[in-house]
Amino acid sequence: VGTNNLQFGTVTPGVNKAVDKATLGFAGEWTISGTNSSELSILFSLPDSLITTDSLSRMRISFANSDASYGTIPAHQTAPVGVLDPNGPSAYRLGVNGQMLIWIGGTVYPRISQTGGDYSAEILLTVAYTGS
């Protein structure tokens, strides 16, 4: 379940803006629930651009290999259990309580001539049991 959208707030044309995975209220967050201690395959589907609602303007976005993290509940976003690479499939175990939190940050690259307005794109998180 997605519990918080990745949000960049106000972005200035020509000035790159990063949101760290530990930034409360701005980093994207998911809550995963399942069978205690089960191994999960975790795969992100990440956009390469954010798009205005009228689809007339794009802003590049990227995600570094260290832009995501995870923790078991109770977990603290600012002190996660570990780093999760959002650019490749990963396998991790749910906590003994059958829950996990995942956070993601990223960086946007607005052009100096970037059109003002609201931009968005979907980040899809696919989680499946591995059977291990």
C-alpha positions in Angstrom: 0.0 0.0 0.0 1.4 3.4 -0.9 1.3 5.6 2.1 3.1 8.8 0.9 3.9 10.1 -2.6 7.4 11.2 -3.5 7.1 15.0 -3.5 9.6 17.6 -4.6 7.6 20.7 -3.6 8.6 24.0 -5.4 11.3 23.4 -8.0 13.3 26.3 -9.5 14.0 26.2 -13.3 17.6 25.3 -14.0 18.2 24.1 -10.4 18.3 20.3 -9.8 16.4 19.2 -6.7 16.9 16.0 -4.8 14.6 14.4 -2.1 16.4 12.0 0.2 14.7 8.7 1.1 14.9 9.8 4.7 13.0 13.1 4.2 9.8 12.8 6.3 6.7 13.8 4.4 8.5 14.1 1.0 10.0 10.7 0.3 7.7 8.1 -1.2 6.6 5.4 1.2 4.9 1.9 1.0 3.8 -0.4 3.7 4.1 -4.1 2.8 2.2 -6.8 4.8 2.4 -10.5 4.5 3.5 -13.8 6.0 6.1 -13.4 8.8 9.7 -13.8 7.8 8.8 -14.6 4.1 11.2 -13.7 1.4 9.9 -11.2 -1.1 11.0 -10.1 -4.6 10.9 -6.3 -4.8 10.9 -4.6 -8.1 10.4 -0.9 -8.9 9.1 0.4 -12.3 10.5 4.0 -12.4 9.7 6.8 -14.7 12.4 8.8 -16.5 10.3 11.9 -16.7 7.5 13.7 -14.8 4.8 15.1 -17.1 2.3 18.0 -16.7 -1.4 17.2 -16.6 -1.8 18.4 -20.2 1.1 16.2 -21.3 2.8 19.2 -23.0 5.9 19.4 -20.8 8.3 16.9 -19.2 10.9 17.1 -16.5 13.7 14.5 -16.2 13.8 12.4 -13.0 16.4 9.9 -11.9 17.0 7.4 -9.1 20.4 6.5 -7.8 21.2 2.9 -6.6 21.1 4.2 -3.0 17.8 6.2 -3.4 15.6 3.6 -1.6 15.7 2.0 1.9 13.6 -0.4 3.9 12.8 -1.3 7.5 10.6 -3.6 9.5 7.8 -2.2 11.6 8.4 -0.5 13.9 10.9 1.3 11.6 12.3 4.7 11.5 12.7 6.4 8.1 15.7 8.3 9.2 17.4 5.1 10.5 16.3 2.3 8.2 17.4 -1.3 8.3 19.2 -1.0 5.0 19.5 0.5 1.5 17.5 -0.9 -1.4 18.5 -0.4 -5.0 15.4 0.9 -6.8 17.0 0.2 -10.2 17.1 -3.6 -10.0 15.2 -6.5 -8.5 15.9 -7.2 -4.9 15.0 -10.0 -2.4 14.4 -9.2 1.2 12.6 -10.8 4.1 9.6 -9.5 5.9 10.0 -8.9 9.6 8.8 -11.3 12.2 5.7 -9.3 12.4 5.1 -9.8 8.7 5.5 -6.1 7.8 8.0 -3.9 6.0 8.3 -0.2 5.1 10.0 1.0 1.9 11.0 4.6 1.2 12.3 6.2 -2.0 13.8 9.5 -3.0 15.1 10.8 -6.3 16.3 13.9 -8.2 14.6 16.1 -10.8 16.4 18.1 -13.4 14.3 21.1 -14.5 15.5 23.0 -17.6 16.1 26.7 -17.4 13.1 27.1 -19.7 11.0 24.6 -17.7 7.3 25.3 -17.9 5.7 26.0 -14.6 2.9 23.8 -13.2 2.3 20.5 -11.5 4.2 17.4 -12.8 3.6 13.8 -11.9 4.4 10.2 -12.9 3.7 6.8 -11.4 6.2 4.8 -9.5 5.1 1.2 -9.4 6.3 -1.2 -6.8 5.8 -4.9 -7.4 6.2 -7.2 -4.5 5.8 -11.0 -4.7 6.7 -14.0 -2.6 9.8 -15.9 -3.8 8.9 -19.2 -2.2 12.1 -19.2 -0.2 
